[in-house]
Amino acid sequence: MRISTNSIYATSTAQLGTLQSQLAKTQMQLSTNKKLLAPSDDPIASARALEVTQSQSINAQFATNRANARSALSQEEVSLSGVQSLIQDIQGIAVAAGSGANAASDRATYANELQGRLDDLIALANSSDGNGGYVFSGFRSATAPFVKNGASVEYNGDQGEVQLQVAGARKIAINDAGSSVFTGIATGNGTFATAGNPSNTGSAVIGAGSVVDPGALTGRNYSLDFSVSTAGVAKYTITDQSAVPPSAVATDVDYVPGQAITVAGQQFDIKGTPGDGDQFTVKPSERQSLFTTVSKLIDTLRAPATTDKDKASLDKGLHDAIGNLALGLDNVLAVRSSVGSRMKELDSLDSIGSDTDLQYAATLSGLQDLDYVSAISMFTQQTQTLQAAQKTFNAISGLSLFNYIG
């Protein structure tokens, strides 16, 4: 078969070009450590690698979100730690102020000291989040949550909790609304609160009490009205003020100072000497802010305590303040515990995220990374093949009859 010179050149040139392209591709794989230089190299592996890369990027974003969440929760933890220490300090002052050896000037000094603590508490409640916002404002992070308005402190934030996606199926709150930390504190013993009528004339004081039968609680308002005879014998009547009309629960009960009194599963005592017509109330606990508790304590210490009635009011005010501060501290500790739990969960999710990232990296390596031993062997073979093709082409292209005509 006769083969034209043009055909030889065309076929050889095409073959050399193919061999050079294969060699260049292998060289590129070696230089990049990637066996997939283009999707066409392995469409299935390329599509899978793209999916894994996207999943890896999402996992990296979750890690960033967890870092941001941890930073926000750490800032809140610092603020709550300060609040806890401050409440404990106020409790100590309240106990010291209740000493019977204190004169009016001593109580005034304690009141002034507490005023400073109140200002410190407001400052902590308005803690910055480090990004130009406030920790306890809810969604309204740009608004100072607590503003002093005369004798009261108003909450200007909302109830929102900012959520961050920290894992594929997990969002976590990175803040707590100030209302849940500072303002929603139960009064009394947390279930019911006792109080004396401001117009009482005697020196009797009612205790905070406790729940002795949860099943008997009614959530109703009760009053104890005293009547004192000319001989000094005191009796009281317990009335259900929530009934329409109010109805007596117990009538003309002999009063024994310090003896336990039980009504609707609630037990308390009254000590001291009641006056004729004196009244005490037992009502379900209401909600009160820590700021109000401290403000009332300050007012209690600044009030005169010269008469028996004044001293009874002082004792009752101090006992109420100490009890409300204890409930406030419990609430702060509960929130702080919640913050700690969330931070611990972030640590666990970080560990899982790291393991997941390693898994993604291993999968990508299997799909994309080059087998160096095989690639070098292939490179050597392709080099030799190209060199052989070049030599044979050179030999064939040199064949000519003119070489033999002399």
FIKEGU-490852 format. One record per residue (C-alpha): residue number from 1; residue in one letter; x, y, z. Coordinates in Angstrom, 1 decimal. Example, Ala and Ser with C-alpha at 12.3 -4.5 7.8 and 13.67 -1.06 7.14 Angstrom:
2
[1, 'A', [12.3, -4.5, 7.8]] [2, 'S', [13.7, -1.1, 7.1]] 
***
This chain:
406
[1, 'M', [0.0, 0.0, 0.0]] [2, 'R', [1.3, 3.3, -0.9]] [3, 'I', [1.2, 6.1, 1.7]] [4, 'S', [1.7, 9.6, 0.7]] [5, 'T', [4.3, 11.8, 2.4]] [6, 'N', [1.5, 14.3, 3.4]] [7, 'S', [-0.4, 11.5, 5.1]] [8, 'I', [2.6, 10.4, 7.0]] [9, 'Y', [3.2, 13.9, 8.3]] [10, 'A', [-0.4, 14.5, 9.2]] [11, 'T', [-0.8, 11.2, 11.1]] [12, 'S', [2.5, 11.6, 12.9]] [13, 'T', [1.8, 15.2, 13.9]] [14, 'A', [-1.6, 14.3, 15.3]] [15, 'Q', [-0.1, 11.4, 17.3]] [16, 'L', [2.7, 13.5, 18.6]] [17, 'G', [0.2, 16.2, 19.7]] [18, 'T', [-1.9, 13.6, 21.5]] [19, 'L', [1.1, 12.2, 23.3]] [20, 'Q', [2.3, 15.7, 24.3]] [21, 'S', [-1.2, 16.6, 25.6]] [22, 'Q', [-1.3, 13.5, 27.8]] [23, 'L', [2.2, 14.2, 29.1]] [24, 'A', [1.2, 17.8, 29.8]] [25, 'K', [-1.9, 16.7, 31.7]] [26, 'T', [0.1, 14.3, 33.8]] [27, 'Q', [2.6, 17.0, 34.5]] [28, 'M', [-0.2, 19.3, 35.6]] [29, 'Q', [-1.6, 16.6, 37.9]] [30, 'L', [1.8, 16.2, 39.5]] [31, 'S', [2.3, 19.9, 40.0]] [32, 'T', [-1.2, 20.4, 41.6]] [33, 'N', [-1.6, 17.1, 43.4]] [34, 'K', [-5.0, 16.9, 41.8]] [35, 'K', [-6.2, 14.1, 39.6]] [36, 'L', [-9.3, 16.0, 38.5]] [37, 'L', [-8.2, 19.0, 36.5]] [38, 'A', [-11.6, 19.4, 34.8]] [39, 'P', [-15.1, 18.0, 35.4]] [40, 'S', [-14.8, 16.0, 32.2]] [41, 'D', [-11.9, 14.0, 33.7]] [42, 'D', [-14.5, 12.2, 35.9]] [43, 'P', [-18.0, 13.7, 35.9]] [44, 'I', [-19.3, 11.6, 38.8]] [45, 'A', [-16.4, 12.2, 41.0]] [46, 'S', [-16.4, 15.9, 40.2]] [47, 'A', [-20.1, 16.2, 41.1]] [48, 'R', [-19.5, 14.4, 44.4]] [49, 'A', [-16.5, 16.6, 45.2]] [50, 'L', [-18.6, 19.7, 44.6]] [51, 'E', [-21.3, 18.4, 47.0]] [52, 'V', [-18.7, 17.6, 49.7]] [53, 'T', [-17.0, 21.0, 49.2]] [54, 'Q', [-20.3, 22.8, 49.7]] [55, 'S', [-21.0, 20.7, 52.8]] [56, 'Q', [-17.5, 21.5, 54.1]] [57, 'S', [-18.2, 25.3, 53.6]] [58, 'I', [-21.4, 25.1, 55.5]] [59, 'N', [-19.7, 23.2, 58.3]] [60, 'A', [-17.1, 26.0, 58.4]] [61, 'Q', [-19.8, 28.6, 58.6]] [62, 'F', [-21.4, 26.7, 61.6]] [63, 'A', [-18.0, 26.8, 63.3]] [64, 'T', [-17.8, 30.6, 62.8]] [65, 'N', [-21.4, 30.9, 64.2]] [66, 'R', [-20.4, 28.9, 67.2]] [67, 'A', [-17.4, 31.2, 67.8]] [68, 'N', [-19.7, 34.2, 67.6]] [69, 'A', [-22.2, 32.5, 69.9]] [70, 'R', [-19.5, 31.7, 72.4]] [71, 'S', [-18.3, 35.3, 72.4]] [72, 'A', [-21.8, 36.6, 73.1]] [73, 'L', [-22.5, 34.1, 75.8]] [74, 'S', [-19.1, 34.8, 77.4]] [75, 'Q', [-20.0, 38.5, 77.6]] [76, 'E', [-23.3, 37.7, 79.2]] [77, 'E', [-21.6, 35.3, 81.6]] [78, 'V', [-19.3, 38.1, 82.7]] [79, 'S', [-22.2, 40.4, 83.3]] [80, 'L', [-24.2, 37.8, 85.2]] [81, 'S', [-21.2, 37.0, 87.4]] [82, 'G', [-21.0, 40.7, 88.3]] [83, 'V', [-24.8, 40.8, 89.1]] [84, 'Q', [-24.5, 37.7, 91.3]] [85, 'S', [-21.6, 39.2, 93.3]] [86, 'L', [-23.5, 42.5, 93.6]] [87, 'I', [-26.7, 40.8, 94.9]] [88, 'Q', [-24.7, 38.9, 97.5]] [89, 'D', [-23.1, 42.2, 98.6]] [90, 'I', [-26.5, 43.8, 98.9]] [91, 'Q', [-27.7, 40.8, 100.9]] [92, 'G', [-24.8, 41.3, 103.3]] [93, 'I', [-25.7, 45.0, 103.7]] [94, 'A', [-29.3, 44.1, 104.4]] [95, 'V', [-28.4, 41.7, 107.1]] [96, 'A', [-26.0, 44.1, 108.7]] [97, 'A', [-28.6, 46.9, 108.5]] [98, 'G', [-31.1, 44.7, 110.5]] [99, 'S', [-29.0, 44.7, 113.6]] [100, 'G', [-30.9, 46.2, 116.6]] [101, 'A', [-27.8, 48.1, 117.6]] [102, 'N', [-28.0, 50.4, 114.5]] [103, 'A', [-29.0, 54.0, 115.0]] [104, 'A', [-30.9, 56.1, 112.5]] [105, 'S', [-27.6, 57.5, 111.2]] [106, 'D', [-26.2, 53.9, 110.7]] [107, 'R', [-29.3, 53.0, 108.7]] [108, 'A', [-28.9, 56.1, 106.6]] [109, 'T', [-25.3, 55.2, 105.9]] [110, 'Y', [-26.4, 51.7, 104.8]] [111, 'A', [-29.1, 53.3, 102.6]] [112, 'N', [-26.5, 55.6, 100.9]] [113, 'E', [-24.3, 52.6, 100.3]] [114, 'L', [-27.2, 50.6, 98.8]] [115, 'Q', [-27.9, 53.6, 96.5]] [116, 'G', [-24.5, 53.1, 95.0]] [117, 'R', [-25.1, 49.4, 94.7]] [118, 'L', [-28.3, 50.1, 92.9]] [119, 'D', [-26.5, 52.4, 90.4]] [120, 'D', [-24.0, 49.6, 89.9]] [121, 'L', [-26.8, 47.1, 89.3]] [122, 'I', [-28.3, 49.3, 86.6]] [123, 'A', [-24.9, 49.7, 85.0]] [124, 'L', [-24.5, 45.9, 84.8]] [125, 'A', [-28.0, 45.5, 83.4]] [126, 'N', [-27.0, 47.9, 80.7]] [127, 'S', [-23.8, 45.9, 79.9]] [128, 'S', [-22.4, 46.3, 76.3]] [129, 'D', [-22.2, 43.3, 74.0]] [130, 'G', [-18.8, 44.6, 72.6]] [131, 'N', [-20.4, 45.3, 69.2]] [132, 'G', [-22.1, 48.7, 70.0]] [133, 'G', [-25.2, 47.1, 71.4]] [134, 'Y', [-26.5, 45.8, 74.8]] [135, 'V', [-26.5, 42.3, 76.2]] [136, 'F', [-29.9, 42.3, 77.8]] [137, 'S', [-32.0, 44.3, 75.3]] [138, 'G', [-33.5, 41.3, 73.4]] [139, 'F', [-33.9, 42.0, 69.7]] [140, 'R', [-33.6, 45.8, 70.4]] [141, 'S', [-29.8, 45.5, 70.9]] [142, 'A', [-29.2, 49.1, 70.0]] [143, 'T', [-31.5, 50.4, 72.8]] [144, 'A', [-30.3, 50.7, 76.4]] [145, 'P', [-32.5, 48.2, 78.2]] [146, 'F', [-32.9, 49.9, 81.6]] [147, 'V', [-33.5, 53.6, 82.1]] [148, 'K', [-33.9, 55.2, 85.5]] [149, 'N', [-37.1, 57.3, 85.5]] [150, 'G', [-37.3, 59.1, 88.8]] [151, 'A', [-37.6, 56.5, 91.6]] [152, 'S', [-38.3, 53.6, 89.2]] [153, 'V', [-36.3, 51.8, 86.6]] [154, 'E', [-38.0, 51.1, 83.2]] [155, 'Y', [-37.3, 48.3, 80.8]] [156, 'N', [-37.0, 49.5, 77.2]] [157, 'G', [-35.9, 46.2, 75.6]] [158, 'D', [-38.2, 43.4, 74.4]] [159, 'Q', [-38.6, 39.7, 75.1]] [160, 'G', [-36.6, 38.5, 72.1]] [161, 'E', [-33.8, 36.0, 72.1]] [162, 'V', [-31.3, 36.1, 69.2]] [163, 'Q', [-30.9, 32.7, 67.7]] [164, 'L', [-27.8, 31.5, 65.8]] [165, 'Q', [-27.6, 28.4, 63.6]] [166, 'V', [-24.7, 26.5, 65.2]] [167, 'A', [-25.3, 23.1, 63.6]] [168, 'G', [-27.4, 21.5, 60.8]] [169, 'A', [-30.4, 21.0, 63.1]] [170, 'R', [-29.6, 23.2, 66.1]] [171, 'K', [-30.1, 26.9, 66.8]] [172, 'I', [-29.0, 28.4, 70.1]] [173, 'A', [-30.0, 31.6, 71.9]] [174, 'I', [-27.0, 33.9, 72.4]] [175, 'N', [-28.7, 36.3, 74.8]] [176, 'D', [-31.3, 36.5, 77.5]] [177, 'A', [-33.9, 39.3, 77.7]] [178, 'G', [-33.4, 41.7, 80.6]] [179, 'S', [-37.0, 41.1, 81.6]] [180, 'S', [-36.3, 37.4, 82.4]] [181, 'V', [-33.1, 38.3, 84.4]] [182, 'F', [-34.0, 41.4, 86.3]] [183, 'T', [-37.7, 42.2, 86.3]] [184, 'G', [-39.7, 39.0, 86.5]] [185, 'I', [-38.8, 38.1, 90.1]] [186, 'A', [-41.5, 36.6, 92.3]] [187, 'T', [-42.2, 38.3, 95.6]] [188, 'G', [-42.6, 36.8, 99.0]] [189, 'N', [-41.5, 33.1, 99.2]] [190, 'G', [-42.1, 32.6, 95.5]] [191, 'T', [-45.7, 31.2, 95.9]] [192, 'F', [-47.4, 33.7, 98.1]] [193, 'A', [-46.5, 37.0, 99.8]] [194, 'T', [-47.6, 38.3, 103.2]] [195, 'A', [-47.9, 41.9, 104.2]] [196, 'G', [-49.3, 44.2, 106.9]] [197, 'N', [-51.7, 47.0, 106.3]] [198, 'P', [-49.8, 50.4, 106.4]] [199, 'S', [-52.5, 51.7, 108.8]] [200, 'N', [-51.8, 49.0, 111.4]] [201, 'T', [-51.2, 50.5, 114.9]] [202, 'G', [-49.7, 47.5, 116.7]] [203, 'S', [-46.2, 46.1, 116.6]] [204, 'A', [-47.1, 42.7, 115.2]] [205, 'V', [-45.1, 41.4, 112.2]] [206, 'I', [-46.2, 38.6, 109.8]] [207, 'G', [-43.6, 36.1, 108.6]] [208, 'A', [-42.9, 35.2, 105.0]] [209, 'G', [-44.3, 31.7, 105.5]] [210, 'S', [-44.1, 28.6, 103.3]] [211, 'V', [-46.2, 26.1, 101.4]] [212, 'V', [-47.1, 23.0, 103.4]] [213, 'D', [-49.7, 21.5, 101.1]] [214, 'P', [-49.3, 22.3, 97.4]] [215, 'G', [-52.5, 20.5, 96.6]] [216, 'A', [-54.5, 22.8, 98.8]] [217, 'L', [-53.3, 26.1, 97.1]] [218, 'T', [-56.1, 28.1, 95.7]] [219, 'G', [-54.4, 31.2, 94.4]] [220, 'R', [-56.9, 33.4, 96.3]] [221, 'N', [-56.4, 36.5, 98.4]] [222, 'Y', [-56.9, 36.2, 102.2]] [223, 'S', [-56.9, 38.7, 105.0]] [224, 'L', [-56.5, 38.4, 108.8]] [225, 'D', [-58.4, 41.0, 110.7]] [226, 'F', [-57.6, 41.5, 114.4]] [227, 'S', [-59.9, 42.6, 117.2]] [228, 'V', [-58.5, 43.4, 120.6]] [229, 'S', [-60.7, 43.6, 123.7]] [230, 'T', [-60.3, 46.1, 126.4]] [231, 'A', [-58.7, 43.3, 128.5]] [232, 'G', [-56.0, 42.9, 125.8]] [233, 'V', [-57.3, 39.6, 124.4]] [234, 'A', [-56.6, 39.4, 120.7]] [235, 'K', [-58.6, 37.4, 118.2]] [236, 'Y', [-58.4, 37.3, 114.4]] [237, 'T', [-60.8, 36.3, 111.6]] [238, 'I', [-59.5, 34.9, 108.3]] [239, 'T', [-61.5, 36.1, 105.2]] [240, 'D', [-61.4, 34.9, 101.6]] [241, 'Q', [-61.3, 38.3, 99.9]] [242, 'S', [-61.5, 36.7, 96.4]] [243, 'A', [-65.0, 35.4, 97.1]] [244, 'V', [-68.0, 37.4, 96.0]] [245, 'P', [-69.0, 38.6, 98.5]] [246, 'P', [-65.9, 38.0, 100.8]] [247, 'S', [-66.5, 35.0, 103.1]] [248, 'A', [-65.0, 34.1, 106.5]] [249, 'V', [-62.7, 31.0, 106.5]] [250, 'A', [-62.1, 31.1, 110.3]] [251, 'T', [-63.7, 33.4, 112.9]] [252, 'D', [-62.6, 34.7, 116.2]] [253, 'V', [-59.5, 32.6, 116.5]] [254, 'D', [-57.4, 33.2, 119.6]] [255, 'Y', [-54.1, 34.8, 118.7]] [256, 'V', [-51.0, 33.2, 120.1]] [257, 'P', [-47.8, 35.1, 119.1]] [258, 'G', [-45.5, 32.9, 116.9]] [259, 'Q', [-48.1, 30.1, 116.5]] [260, 'A', [-48.3, 28.7, 113.0]] [261, 'I', [-51.4, 29.8, 111.0]] [262, 'T', [-52.4, 27.7, 108.1]] [263, 'V', [-54.9, 28.7, 105.3]] [264, 'A', [-55.3, 26.9, 101.9]] [265, 'G', [-52.0, 25.1, 102.2]] [266, 'Q', [-50.1, 28.2, 103.2]] [267, 'Q', [-48.4, 28.4, 106.6]] [268, 'F', [-47.0, 31.5, 108.3]] [269, 'D', [-46.8, 33.1, 111.8]] [270, 'I', [-47.4, 36.5, 113.3]] [271, 'K', [-45.2, 37.8, 116.2]] [272, 'G', [-45.6, 40.8, 118.3]] [273, 'T', [-48.6, 42.7, 119.6]] [274, 'P', [-51.4, 43.5, 117.2]] [275, 'G', [-53.6, 46.6, 117.5]] [276, 'D', [-57.4, 46.6, 117.4]] [277, 'G', [-58.4, 46.6, 113.7]] [278, 'D', [-55.0, 45.7, 112.4]] [279, 'Q', [-55.0, 43.7, 109.2]] [280, 'F', [-52.6, 41.4, 107.4]] [281, 'T', [-52.9, 39.9, 103.9]] [282, 'V', [-51.8, 36.7, 102.2]] [283, 'K', [-51.8, 37.0, 98.4]] [284, 'P', [-50.3, 35.0, 95.5]] [285, 'S', [-46.8, 36.2, 94.7]] [286, 'E', [-46.5, 39.1, 92.2]] [287, 'R', [-43.6, 40.0, 89.9]] [288, 'Q', [-41.1, 42.6, 90.9]] [289, 'S', [-37.8, 43.8, 89.5]] [290, 'L', [-34.5, 43.6, 91.4]] [291, 'F', [-34.3, 47.4, 91.1]] [292, 'T', [-37.6, 47.8, 92.9]] [293, 'T', [-36.5, 45.4, 95.6]] [294, 'V', [-33.3, 47.4, 96.3]] [295, 'S', [-35.2, 50.7, 96.1]] [296, 'K', [-37.8, 49.5, 98.7]] [297, 'L', [-34.9, 48.4, 100.9]] [298, 'I', [-33.4, 51.8, 100.7]] [299, 'D', [-36.7, 53.4, 101.5]] [300, 'T', [-37.2, 51.1, 104.5]] [301, 'L', [-33.8, 52.0, 105.9]] [302, 'R', [-34.4, 55.7, 105.5]] [303, 'A', [-37.8, 55.6, 107.2]] [304, 'P', [-38.0, 56.6, 110.9]] [305, 'A', [-38.0, 53.7, 113.4]] [306, 'T', [-39.0, 55.3, 116.7]] [307, 'T', [-42.3, 53.8, 117.5]] [308, 'D', [-43.2, 50.1, 117.9]] [309, 'K', [-45.2, 50.4, 114.6]] [310, 'D', [-42.1, 51.9, 112.9]] [311, 'K', [-39.9, 49.1, 114.2]] [312, 'A', [-42.4, 46.5, 113.0]] [313, 'S', [-42.4, 48.1, 109.5]] [314, 'L', [-38.6, 48.1, 109.5]] [315, 'D', [-38.4, 44.4, 110.5]] [316, 'K', [-41.0, 43.4, 107.9]] [317, 'G', [-39.3, 45.5, 105.2]] [318, 'L', [-35.9, 44.0, 105.9]] [319, 'H', [-37.3, 40.4, 105.9]] [320, 'D', [-39.2, 41.0, 102.7]] [321, 'A', [-36.1, 42.5, 101.0]] [322, 'I', [-33.9, 39.6, 102.1]] [323, 'G', [-36.4, 37.1, 100.8]] [324, 'N', [-36.9, 38.9, 97.5]] [325, 'L', [-33.1, 39.3, 97.1]] [326, 'A', [-32.8, 35.5, 97.6]] [327, 'L', [-35.4, 34.8, 94.9]] [328, 'G', [-33.6, 37.3, 92.6]] [329, 'L', [-30.3, 35.6, 93.2]] [330, 'D', [-31.9, 32.2, 92.5]] [331, 'N', [-33.2, 33.6, 89.2]] [332, 'V', [-29.8, 35.0, 88.2]] [333, 'L', [-28.1, 31.7, 89.0]] [334, 'A', [-30.7, 29.9, 86.9]] [335, 'V', [-30.0, 32.1, 83.9]] [336, 'R', [-26.3, 31.8, 84.5]] [337, 'S', [-26.6, 28.0, 84.6]] [338, 'S', [-28.5, 28.1, 81.3]] [339, 'V', [-25.7, 30.2, 79.8]] [340, 'G', [-23.2, 27.7, 81.0]] [341, 'S', [-25.2, 24.8, 79.5]] [342, 'R', [-25.3, 26.5, 76.2]] [343, 'M', [-21.6, 27.1, 76.2]] [344, 'K', [-20.9, 23.5, 77.1]] [345, 'E', [-23.2, 22.4, 74.2]] [346, 'L', [-21.1, 24.7, 71.9]] [347, 'D', [-18.0, 22.8, 73.0]] [348, 'S', [-19.6, 19.5, 72.2]] [349, 'L', [-20.8, 20.8, 68.8]] [350, 'D', [-17.2, 22.1, 68.1]] [351, 'S', [-15.9, 18.6, 68.6]] [352, 'I', [-18.5, 17.1, 66.4]] [353, 'G', [-17.8, 19.8, 63.7]] [354, 'S', [-14.1, 19.0, 63.8]] [355, 'D', [-14.7, 15.3, 63.3]] [356, 'T', [-17.1, 16.1, 60.4]] [357, 'D', [-14.6, 18.4, 58.8]] [358, 'L', [-12.0, 15.6, 58.9]] [359, 'Q', [-14.4, 13.3, 57.3]] [360, 'Y', [-15.2, 15.7, 54.5]] [361, 'A', [-11.4, 16.3, 54.0]] [362, 'A', [-10.8, 12.5, 53.8]] [363, 'T', [-13.7, 12.1, 51.3]] [364, 'L', [-12.3, 15.0, 49.1]] [365, 'S', [-8.9, 13.5, 49.3]] [366, 'G', [-10.2, 10.2, 47.9]] [367, 'L', [-12.0, 12.0, 45.1]] [368, 'Q', [-9.4, 14.6, 44.1]] [369, 'D', [-6.0, 13.8, 45.4]] [370, 'L', [-3.4, 12.3, 43.1]] [371, 'D', [-1.7, 8.9, 43.6]] [372, 'Y', [1.9, 10.0, 43.2]] [373, 'V', [3.3, 6.6, 42.6]] [374, 'S', [0.9, 5.8, 39.7]] [375, 'A', [1.3, 9.4, 38.3]] [376, 'I', [5.1, 9.3, 38.3]] [377, 'S', [5.0, 5.9, 36.7]] [378, 'M', [2.6, 7.1, 34.1]] [379, 'F', [4.7, 10.3, 33.5]] [380, 'T', [7.8, 8.1, 32.9]] [381, 'Q', [5.9, 5.9, 30.5]] [382, 'Q', [4.4, 8.8, 28.6]] [383, 'T', [7.8, 10.5, 28.3]] [384, 'Q', [9.4, 7.4, 26.9]] [385, 'T', [6.5, 6.9, 24.5]] [386, 'L', [6.8, 10.5, 23.3]] [387, 'Q', [10.5, 10.2, 22.8]] [388, 'A', [10.1, 7.0, 20.8]] [389, 'A', [7.4, 8.6, 18.7]] [390, 'Q', [9.6, 11.6, 18.0]] [391, 'K', [12.6, 9.4, 17.0]] [392, 'T', [10.5, 7.2, 14.7]] [393, 'F', [8.9, 10.2, 13.1]] [394, 'N', [12.3, 11.7, 12.5]] [395, 'A', [13.5, 8.5, 10.9]] [396, 'I', [10.4, 8.1, 8.7]] [397, 'S', [10.5, 11.7, 7.6]] [398, 'G', [14.1, 11.3, 6.5]] [399, 'L', [13.3, 8.5, 4.0]] [400, 'S', [13.6, 9.7, 0.4]] [401, 'L', [14.8, 8.3, -3.0]] [402, 'F', [16.9, 11.3, -3.4]] [403, 'N', [19.2, 10.0, -0.7]] [404, 'Y', [20.1, 7.1, -3.1]] [405, 'I', [20.5, 9.1, -6.4]] [406, 'G', [24.1, 10.0, -6.8]] 
***
